[in-house]
Amino acid sequence: MTISHTLWERNQDLAQASLNHPFVQGIADGSLDQGCFAFYVGQDVFFLQSFARAYSIAAAKAPDWEGFNDFHQLAGGVLEELNLHQTYAQQWGVNLQQVTPSLATRRYTDFLLATVWGKDVGVTAAAMTPCMRLYYFLGTELAKNGIGNHQYSDWIETYSSSEFKELVNNLESLVERYVTTEEEANDHYRYALLCEHDFFATSWLSGGGET
């Protein structure tokens, strides 16, 4: 069993909690309040900008050229995702120049940047993987019975796509290559999944959803 698979299986409780959160379930059937999604888009752009920076810093710290190249390619994938969010922002009337990060967003980005600066690239890869693996999991779960024709269909299509799966696999290959201490990797992996759940919960509450 690979390290990535072990980390994912050890933290299934948090993955399922995100899947079952009303924010994600609202995306599934298109019923999510538009204000919740607009708030989420703005927060996710702020997060993804930090995510791209973390990839670039990890690339600079990579101990070999192969790792340097792989981290940079993954950063390119984030830039493509940001282009999708630009489209969302226009569609939902979100002014990305005026986004103020929520406490949950700032907690997550501060954690990622502290990790990439203070830890080795193996721990960094482990801390970044949950975002990618969780979104692919959510996308494929929501697409299982077919993707309905509603306002969030593009979101489900993006994160259940073979292109996104390839990015996930590329990042997990870095976990396999560089992680040296599985327990430390799991600590960071689990905290990132907690941050993901809080990210959805905060977006849900922005529209007046119940806790």
Residue frames relative to the residue before (quaternion, step in Angstrom):
aa qw qx qy qz dx dy dz
M 1.0000 0.0000 0.0000 0.0000 0.00 0.00 0.00
T 0.4342 -0.7135 0.4867 0.2559 3.59 -0.87 0.93
I 0.6375 -0.5102 0.4057 0.4106 3.55 -1.27 0.35
S 0.6487 0.5338 -0.3217 0.4367 3.60 0.90 -0.89
H 0.6607 0.4992 -0.3050 0.4703 3.56 0.96 -0.89
T 0.6397 0.5285 -0.3219 0.4559 3.57 0.98 -0.83
L 0.6598 0.5058 -0.3084 0.4623 3.58 0.90 -0.91
W 0.6568 0.5094 -0.3095 0.4619 3.58 0.93 -0.88
E 0.6893 0.4809 -0.2884 0.4588 3.59 0.86 -0.91
R 0.6472 0.5341 -0.3228 0.4377 3.60 1.02 -0.75
N 0.7768 0.3347 -0.1585 0.5093 3.56 1.15 -0.53
Q 0.2292 0.8154 -0.4992 0.1827 3.56 1.16 0.62
D 0.5635 0.6032 -0.3979 0.4004 3.60 1.09 -0.54
L 0.6960 0.4588 -0.2753 0.4789 3.58 0.97 -0.83
A 0.6124 0.5374 -0.3498 0.4624 3.58 1.08 -0.68
Q 0.6750 0.4838 -0.2910 0.4751 3.58 0.94 -0.87
A 0.6117 0.5506 -0.3503 0.4472 3.59 1.06 -0.70
S 0.6558 0.4875 -0.3123 0.4845 3.59 1.00 -0.75
L 0.6398 0.5328 -0.3273 0.4469 3.58 0.94 -0.87
N 0.7487 0.4134 -0.2117 0.4730 3.56 0.92 -0.90
H 0.4576 0.6817 -0.4619 0.3354 3.60 1.24 -0.08
P 0.5660 -0.6342 0.4023 0.3401 3.62 -0.94 0.80
F 0.5640 0.5791 -0.3982 0.4337 3.61 1.13 -0.46
V 0.7020 0.4485 -0.2635 0.4865 3.59 0.83 -1.00
Q 0.6569 0.5030 -0.3174 0.4633 3.58 0.96 -0.78
G 0.6167 0.5348 -0.3393 0.4675 3.57 1.17 -0.52
I 0.6008 0.5176 -0.3465 0.5010 3.57 1.17 -0.55
A 0.6140 0.5976 -0.3426 0.3854 3.57 0.98 -0.88
D 0.8179 0.2310 -0.1072 0.5160 3.59 0.82 -0.94
G 0.5673 -0.6402 0.3661 0.3664 3.57 1.29 0.15
S 0.5434 0.6651 -0.3755 0.3482 3.58 1.28 0.04
L 0.4403 0.7133 -0.4577 0.2963 3.60 1.25 -0.20
D 0.5393 -0.6224 0.4661 0.3232 3.55 -0.99 0.90
Q 0.5174 -0.6732 0.4343 0.3008 3.57 -0.86 0.96
G 0.6151 0.5551 -0.3469 0.4396 3.58 1.09 -0.64
C 0.6128 0.5400 -0.3353 0.4694 3.57 1.10 -0.74
F 0.6963 0.4723 -0.2843 0.4596 3.56 0.86 -0.96
A 0.6238 0.5350 -0.3417 0.4559 3.59 1.00 -0.75
F 0.6348 0.5132 -0.3230 0.4789 3.59 1.00 -0.82
Y 0.6446 0.5359 -0.3033 0.4531 3.56 0.96 -0.94
V 0.6400 0.5369 -0.3319 0.4382 3.60 0.90 -0.89
G 0.6738 0.4979 -0.2977 0.4577 3.57 0.86 -0.92
Q 0.6704 0.4936 -0.2912 0.4713 3.55 0.96 -0.89
D 0.6681 0.5140 -0.3061 0.4424 3.57 0.99 -0.82
V 0.5966 0.5422 -0.3627 0.4676 3.58 1.09 -0.60
F 0.6427 0.5094 -0.3204 0.4743 3.59 0.93 -0.88
F 0.6623 0.5077 -0.3005 0.4618 3.57 0.95 -0.91
L 0.6936 0.4934 -0.2923 0.4359 3.59 0.79 -1.00
Q 0.5906 0.5524 -0.3748 0.4533 3.59 1.09 -0.55
S 0.6634 0.4733 -0.2938 0.4996 3.58 1.03 -0.79
F 0.6081 0.5576 -0.3420 0.4499 3.57 1.10 -0.74
A 0.6549 0.5027 -0.3046 0.4749 3.58 0.96 -0.87
R 0.6336 0.5199 -0.3275 0.4702 3.59 1.00 -0.78
A 0.6416 0.5289 -0.3262 0.4497 3.58 0.97 -0.84
Y 0.6250 0.5249 -0.3369 0.4694 3.58 1.00 -0.77
S 0.6784 0.5037 -0.2994 0.4433 3.57 0.88 -0.92
I 0.6475 0.4999 -0.3186 0.4788 3.58 1.02 -0.78
A 0.6362 0.5254 -0.3224 0.4640 3.57 1.00 -0.83
A 0.6113 0.5517 -0.3458 0.4498 3.57 1.04 -0.76
A 0.6724 0.5004 -0.2964 0.4578 3.56 0.93 -0.91
K 0.7144 0.4406 -0.2475 0.4840 3.58 1.12 -0.65
A 0.4437 0.7128 -0.4524 0.3006 3.60 1.24 -0.23
P 0.4475 -0.7331 0.4465 0.2509 3.60 -0.87 0.89
D 0.7843 0.2013 -0.1318 0.5719 3.60 1.23 -0.14
W 0.6659 -0.5300 0.3534 0.3882 3.55 -1.26 0.43
E 0.6093 0.5652 -0.3559 0.4273 3.57 1.02 -0.75
G 0.6731 0.4838 -0.2916 0.4773 3.57 0.94 -0.87
F 0.6029 0.5566 -0.3449 0.4557 3.57 1.04 -0.81
N 0.6929 0.4801 -0.2714 0.4644 3.56 0.86 -0.99
D 0.6700 0.5117 -0.3070 0.4416 3.60 0.91 -0.89
F 0.6524 0.5025 -0.3220 0.4671 3.59 0.93 -0.81
H 0.6572 0.5029 -0.3164 0.4638 3.59 0.98 -0.78
Q 0.6294 0.5227 -0.3414 0.4627 3.60 1.00 -0.70
L 0.6444 0.5115 -0.3147 0.4733 3.57 1.03 -0.76
A 0.6030 0.5403 -0.3550 0.4674 3.58 1.08 -0.66
G 0.6179 0.5471 -0.3340 0.4554 3.58 1.09 -0.72
G 0.6250 0.5387 -0.3307 0.4580 3.56 1.09 -0.71
V 0.6317 0.5202 -0.3268 0.4729 3.58 1.07 -0.72
L 0.6294 0.5321 -0.3388 0.4538 3.58 1.00 -0.77
E 0.6325 0.5097 -0.3307 0.4803 3.60 1.06 -0.69
E 0.6358 0.5216 -0.3211 0.4696 3.57 1.04 -0.77
L 0.6308 0.5314 -0.3270 0.4613 3.57 1.06 -0.74
N 0.6047 0.5454 -0.3541 0.4598 3.59 1.08 -0.64
L 0.6191 0.5271 -0.3336 0.4771 3.59 1.07 -0.75
H 0.6746 0.4964 -0.2969 0.4586 3.56 0.96 -0.84
Q 0.5648 0.5675 -0.3875 0.4570 3.58 1.15 -0.50
T 0.6391 0.5148 -0.3122 0.4785 3.55 1.05 -0.81
Y 0.6324 0.5256 -0.3196 0.4708 3.56 0.98 -0.87
A 0.6560 0.5344 -0.3158 0.4293 3.55 0.88 -0.98
Q 0.6555 0.4918 -0.3112 0.4812 3.57 0.95 -0.82
Q 0.6595 0.5269 -0.3007 0.4438 3.56 0.96 -0.90
W 0.7834 0.3343 -0.1616 0.4984 3.56 0.95 -0.90
G 0.5016 -0.6971 0.4042 0.3147 3.57 1.25 0.21
V 0.3832 0.7210 -0.4834 0.3158 3.57 1.06 0.79
N 0.2611 -0.7474 0.5934 0.1452 3.56 -0.81 1.05
L 0.2726 -0.8180 0.4874 0.1381 3.56 -0.15 1.30
Q 0.6010 0.5651 -0.3591 0.4365 3.58 1.24 -0.32
Q 0.7395 0.3889 -0.2103 0.5075 3.57 1.24 -0.33
V 0.3797 0.7322 -0.4834 0.2934 3.58 1.20 0.41
T 0.1438 -0.7561 0.6342 0.0737 3.54 -0.93 0.99
P 0.4028 -0.7359 0.4775 0.2613 3.60 -0.55 1.06
S 0.4411 -0.6704 0.5317 0.2707 3.55 -1.03 0.83
L 0.6791 -0.4633 0.3583 0.4425 3.56 -1.28 0.18
A 0.6532 0.5184 -0.3187 0.4506 3.60 0.97 -0.84
T 0.6537 0.5062 -0.3104 0.4691 3.57 0.99 -0.82
R 0.6765 0.4908 -0.2920 0.4649 3.56 0.89 -0.95
R 0.6196 0.5408 -0.3447 0.4526 3.59 1.01 -0.73
Y 0.6735 0.5021 -0.2876 0.4599 3.56 0.98 -0.89
T 0.7030 0.4570 -0.2841 0.4649 3.60 0.79 -0.95
D 0.6242 0.5287 -0.3448 0.4603 3.60 1.02 -0.72
F 0.6317 0.5330 -0.3206 0.4626 3.57 1.04 -0.82
L 0.6768 0.4962 -0.3025 0.4520 3.59 0.85 -0.94
L 0.7044 0.4640 -0.2803 0.4582 3.57 0.83 -0.95
A 0.6185 0.5196 -0.3463 0.4770 3.60 1.07 -0.65
T 0.6437 0.5266 -0.3170 0.4559 3.57 1.04 -0.78
V 0.7043 0.4717 -0.2887 0.4451 3.58 0.78 -0.98
W 0.6753 0.4687 -0.3032 0.4821 3.59 1.10 -0.60
G 0.7946 0.3864 -0.1645 0.4384 3.56 0.93 -0.90
K 0.7449 0.3612 -0.2024 0.5231 3.58 1.21 -0.42
D 0.5971 -0.5477 0.4248 0.4037 3.56 -1.28 0.12
V 0.6924 -0.5116 0.3101 0.4033 3.56 -1.25 0.31
G 0.5747 0.5848 -0.3880 0.4209 3.60 1.15 -0.41
V 0.6721 0.4660 -0.2852 0.4997 3.56 0.92 -0.91
T 0.6202 0.5427 -0.3380 0.4545 3.58 1.03 -0.76
A 0.6548 0.5025 -0.3137 0.4694 3.58 0.90 -0.89
A 0.6484 0.5153 -0.3134 0.4645 3.59 1.02 -0.80
A 0.6699 0.4977 -0.2961 0.4646 3.59 1.03 -0.75
M 0.7066 0.4589 -0.2593 0.4722 3.58 1.13 -0.63
T 0.5643 0.6523 -0.3711 0.3440 3.57 1.14 -0.57
P 0.6307 0.5653 -0.3747 0.3772 3.67 0.82 -0.79
C 0.6006 0.5555 -0.3699 0.4402 3.60 0.97 -0.70
M 0.7170 0.4504 -0.2515 0.4688 3.56 0.82 -1.00
R 0.6930 0.4732 -0.2846 0.4636 3.59 0.78 -1.02
L 0.6515 0.5172 -0.3252 0.4498 3.61 0.93 -0.84
Y 0.6792 0.4904 -0.3082 0.4509 3.60 0.85 -0.88
Y 0.6368 0.4968 -0.3406 0.4813 3.58 1.02 -0.68
F 0.6174 0.5366 -0.3294 0.4715 3.58 1.04 -0.77
L 0.6790 0.4810 -0.2978 0.4679 3.59 0.85 -0.94
G 0.6547 0.5255 -0.3160 0.4420 3.57 0.91 -0.91
T 0.7056 0.4570 -0.2768 0.4655 3.58 0.86 -0.95
E 0.6291 0.5238 -0.3400 0.4629 3.60 1.04 -0.67
L 0.6898 0.4728 -0.2847 0.4686 3.60 0.93 -0.86
A 0.6944 0.4681 -0.2693 0.4755 3.58 1.19 -0.52
K 0.3968 0.7718 -0.4445 0.2220 3.59 1.26 -0.21
N 0.7865 0.2919 -0.1415 0.5255 3.56 0.88 -0.95
G 0.6920 -0.4304 0.2646 0.5156 3.55 1.23 0.48
I 0.3796 -0.7129 0.5468 0.2206 3.54 -1.13 0.72
G 0.3619 -0.7508 0.5143 0.2019 3.54 -0.60 1.13
N 0.4809 -0.6397 0.5116 0.3126 3.54 -1.29 0.28
H 0.3599 0.7159 -0.5180 0.2994 3.56 0.06 1.31
Q 0.7688 -0.4370 0.2384 0.4014 3.54 -1.32 0.14
Y 0.7409 0.3722 -0.2311 0.5091 3.62 1.18 -0.32
S 0.3088 0.7843 -0.4886 0.2253 3.58 1.24 0.29
D 0.6359 0.5468 -0.3365 0.4283 3.59 0.97 -0.83
W 0.6100 0.5562 -0.3443 0.4471 3.57 1.05 -0.79
I 0.6838 0.4803 -0.2837 0.4704 3.58 0.85 -0.98
E 0.6475 0.5239 -0.3178 0.4531 3.58 0.95 -0.86
T 0.6475 0.5359 -0.3198 0.4374 3.58 0.93 -0.89
Y 0.7897 0.3684 -0.1845 0.4545 3.56 0.70 -1.07
S 0.6584 0.4392 -0.3306 0.5141 3.58 1.26 0.06
S 0.4806 0.7134 -0.4065 0.3079 3.59 1.30 -0.01
S 0.6006 -0.5594 0.4349 0.3704 3.53 -1.25 0.46
E 0.5996 0.5652 -0.3559 0.4408 3.59 1.12 -0.64
F 0.6777 0.4676 -0.2996 0.4820 3.58 0.94 -0.83
K 0.6047 0.5550 -0.3524 0.4495 3.58 1.05 -0.73
E 0.6308 0.5403 -0.3371 0.4434 3.59 0.99 -0.77
L 0.6342 0.5181 -0.3267 0.4718 3.59 1.02 -0.77
V 0.6270 0.5304 -0.3272 0.4674 3.56 1.01 -0.84
N 0.6725 0.5011 -0.2972 0.4564 3.57 0.86 -0.95
N 0.6398 0.5294 -0.3266 0.4513 3.57 1.02 -0.78
L 0.6694 0.4830 -0.3060 0.4743 3.57 0.94 -0.84
E 0.6622 0.4994 -0.3173 0.4598 3.59 0.95 -0.80
S 0.5899 0.5551 -0.3792 0.4473 3.60 1.12 -0.49
L 0.6266 0.5225 -0.3335 0.4724 3.59 1.16 -0.58
V 0.5833 0.5516 -0.3618 0.4740 3.58 1.14 -0.62
E 0.6740 0.4973 -0.2970 0.4584 3.57 0.88 -0.94
R 0.6915 0.5072 -0.2746 0.4350 3.54 0.99 -0.86
Y 0.8427 0.2895 -0.0923 0.4445 3.57 0.85 -0.96
V 0.5620 0.6010 -0.4165 0.3866 3.64 1.10 -0.40
T 0.1385 -0.8038 0.5765 0.0490 3.56 -0.89 0.99
T 0.7714 0.2191 -0.1212 0.5850 3.60 1.15 -0.59
E 0.3275 -0.7994 0.4701 0.1808 3.55 -0.22 1.30
E 0.6396 0.5380 -0.3427 0.4290 3.62 0.97 -0.74
E 0.6556 0.4865 -0.3124 0.4857 3.58 0.96 -0.83
A 0.6252 0.5311 -0.3326 0.4653 3.56 1.02 -0.78
N 0.6677 0.5051 -0.3062 0.4532 3.58 0.93 -0.86
D 0.6023 0.5600 -0.3606 0.4400 3.60 1.02 -0.74
H 0.7058 0.4469 -0.2580 0.4854 3.57 0.90 -0.93
Y 0.6130 0.5522 -0.3343 0.4555 3.57 1.06 -0.77
R 0.6928 0.4803 -0.2785 0.4602 3.57 0.84 -0.98
Y 0.6445 0.5150 -0.3352 0.4550 3.58 0.95 -0.81
A 0.6323 0.5296 -0.3341 0.4562 3.59 1.01 -0.75
L 0.6507 0.5031 -0.3173 0.4720 3.60 1.00 -0.76
L 0.6073 0.5302 -0.3442 0.4813 3.58 1.11 -0.63
C 0.6413 0.5169 -0.3126 0.4732 3.56 1.01 -0.82
E 0.6231 0.5382 -0.3379 0.4559 3.59 1.02 -0.76
H 0.6600 0.4981 -0.3100 0.4692 3.59 0.89 -0.90
D 0.6577 0.5027 -0.3097 0.4677 3.59 0.95 -0.86
F 0.5925 0.5746 -0.3493 0.4435 3.57 1.13 -0.70
F 0.6781 0.4661 -0.2816 0.4936 3.59 0.91 -0.92
A 0.6568 0.5293 -0.3166 0.4338 3.58 0.93 -0.89
T 0.6561 0.5037 -0.3098 0.4689 3.57 0.98 -0.82
S 0.6425 0.5104 -0.3226 0.4718 3.58 0.99 -0.77
W 0.6265 0.5344 -0.3229 0.4665 3.58 1.05 -0.76
L 0.6886 0.4801 -0.2815 0.4649 3.58 0.90 -0.96
S 0.5699 0.6105 -0.3877 0.3901 3.61 1.11 -0.55
G 0.7277 0.3944 -0.2274 0.5130 3.55 1.20 -0.53
G 0.6288 -0.5737 0.3231 0.4135 3.55 1.28 0.29
G 0.3603 0.7412 -0.4945 0.2764 3.58 1.22 0.37
E 0.5277 -0.6327 0.4680 0.3196 3.55 -1.24 0.48
T 0.5173 -0.6273 0.4889 0.3161 3.55 -1.20 0.59
